Amino acid sequence: GAVFLVGLITMGTLTACSFENPGHSSMGGMNGNAMMSDNDADSDTSTSGAGDEFSNTDIMFAQMMIPHHEQAIEMSTLAETHTNNLEVLALAAEIKAAQAPEIQQMRGWLDAAGTSDMEMGHSIGEMGMGEMGMLDEAQMTSLAAANGAAFDTLYLEGMIQHHLGAIDMAQMILSSANSEVKKLGEAVVTSQTAEVAVMKKMLGQ
């Protein structure tokens, strides 16, 4: 997880941001109150419903994971009209049902921190997307053009790649001091690891 994060940060694809280290970074365009060190305890520090502080890493995770989840939902919405495979349709519905509420939860964190997903997450370049396991434009175009068994294969292969990226990203917050953030990270690792195993079985791997 740490290697992944350092690699992502040093790639230079997060064009709106500059980082010194993941715990105490300075992000271009960020609201100054949005990015808080783990040790900040003054009145400007944003908190979750549990009363825990949001660290720089917590906010960074949300800003990257929101567009990541949005793409998974987009992929799963395509499944509704591109396949009749009941297993694929059930998996797609499960992914949408899990990740849509998580997007809202993470947006709540950003609201509490006085920032938004637009300030960093949506500025991720193509190389950054690849490091996160996200499909690039060509892959999404191919997926949208496929139907039936061809779609099923592309969807499952793409979603495995997508999930593995999410699992790597979640390592960032498994040691978060914020109990809500840590709980979501653990849920991502547990649920998506299980779904990867299911998808590999569906592909005969």
Disulfide bonds with the S-S distance in Angstrom:
none
